[in-house]
Structure formats: C-alpha cells, structure tokens
Amino acid sequence: MDEKLIDFLKQKAREISESFEVEIIDLECDKDHFYMIFKSKPTLDIPKYINALKTISSRELQRRFPEIKRQLWKGVLWSPSYFLATTCQVTLDVLKICRKSRQG
C-alpha cells in the first residue's frame, strides 16, 4: 500500500476523530484492513462516528488519490460492516492475533 495514501488516511482519521472528541491510541493499516484503538466518552454515538470515518475518508481518499478507484470493488472503499470490541489496555498486535484465530 502506498505510504502517502496511508499517511493521508491516518491524518483524516485523526481529524474526524478530533471532531467527535475521540482520542486515537493506535492506528495501523493492513493490506485490506484498518486497525484502530481509540478512547471515547461513553456517550459517543459509535455508528455515527464509524459512518463519518468511512464516508469522509473514502470521499477524501478518492479525491486525493483518484488512481485508487481502479483497485476498488464496484467503486467501494469500505465494506458496510465493521468489528468493534471493548478492550482494556490491549495492543493492536494482540487484537490481530485474536482476529486471525477467529478466522481459523
């Protein structure tokens, strides 16, 4: 994955998160996944936050990196689903291991 694209995605995620008063603890991009650990108030409207992350980042990435459109399936950057789990001082590496063990 292009480092400029990844850096741009991370910056957008931080900007969007800031507007929702969400603190990003860790953020990483994989081949086809986006991993993020964040801290928020219990009143955060999580579906609204996730939708904003996906909608705004997709629009801005496709505007800034139009070549990405050739790699998208049916022009879609993000799947409509997401996985969310609460954690207690867990690292991204631990979460990745858990994800891989669920996949079999």
C-alpha positions in Angstrom: 0.0 0.0 0.0 1.3 3.5 -0.9 2.8 5.3 2.2 1.4 8.6 1.1 -2.1 7.1 0.9 -1.7 5.5 4.4 -0.4 8.8 5.9 -3.3 10.7 4.4 -5.8 8.1 5.7 -4.3 8.3 9.2 -4.4 12.1 9.2 -8.1 12.1 8.0 -9.0 9.6 10.8 -7.3 11.8 13.4 -9.2 14.9 12.1 -12.5 13.2 12.1 -11.9 11.6 15.5 -11.0 15.0 16.9 -14.3 16.4 15.8 -16.1 13.6 17.7 -13.8 14.1 20.8 -12.3 10.6 20.2 -8.6 10.0 21.1 -6.8 7.6 18.8 -4.4 5.5 20.8 -3.1 3.3 18.0 -3.8 3.2 14.2 -2.5 0.9 11.6 -3.3 -0.1 8.0 -3.0 -3.6 6.7 -3.5 -4.9 3.2 -7.3 -4.8 3.4 -8.0 -3.8 7.0 -7.8 -0.7 9.1 -7.0 -1.3 12.8 -7.6 1.4 15.4 -7.7 1.6 19.1 -9.5 4.6 20.4 -10.7 6.1 23.6 -14.0 8.0 23.9 -16.7 9.1 26.2 -19.4 6.5 26.9 -21.9 8.8 25.2 -20.2 8.5 21.8 -22.7 7.6 19.1 -20.4 4.8 17.7 -22.4 4.0 14.5 -22.4 7.8 13.6 -18.7 8.0 14.3 -17.8 4.9 12.2 -20.0 6.1 9.4 -18.3 9.5 9.4 -14.9 7.8 9.4 -15.8 5.7 6.4 -17.8 8.3 4.4 -15.4 11.2 4.8 -12.2 9.2 4.4 -13.5 7.4 1.3 -14.5 10.7 -0.3 -11.3 12.4 0.5 -9.0 9.5 -0.4 -10.7 9.1 -3.8 -10.4 12.8 -4.4 -6.8 13.0 -3.4 -5.8 9.6 -5.0 -8.1 9.1 -8.0 -6.0 6.1 -9.1 -7.3 4.1 -6.1 -10.7 3.8 -7.9 -9.1 1.1 -10.2 -8.5 -1.1 -7.2 -11.9 -0.8 -5.6 -14.6 -3.4 -6.0 -17.7 -1.7 -7.5 -16.2 1.6 -6.5 -16.5 0.9 -2.8 -13.6 1.6 -0.5 -15.1 0.3 2.8 -17.3 -2.7 3.4 -20.6 -1.8 5.1 -19.6 -3.7 8.2 -17.1 -3.2 11.0 -15.8 -5.1 14.0 -15.8 -3.3 17.3 -14.7 -4.7 20.7 -14.0 -3.1 24.0 -10.5 -3.6 25.4 -8.6 -3.0 28.5 -5.0 -1.9 27.7 -4.7 -4.2 24.7 -2.3 -3.7 21.9 -3.0 -3.9 18.2 -0.8 -7.0 18.0 -3.0 -8.8 20.5 -6.1 -7.8 18.6 -4.7 -9.1 15.3 -3.9 -12.5 16.9 -7.5 -12.7 18.1 -8.8 -11.8 14.7 -6.7 -14.4 13.0 -7.7 -17.1 15.5 -11.4 -16.3 14.8 -10.8 -16.8 11.0 -9.5 -20.3 11.6 
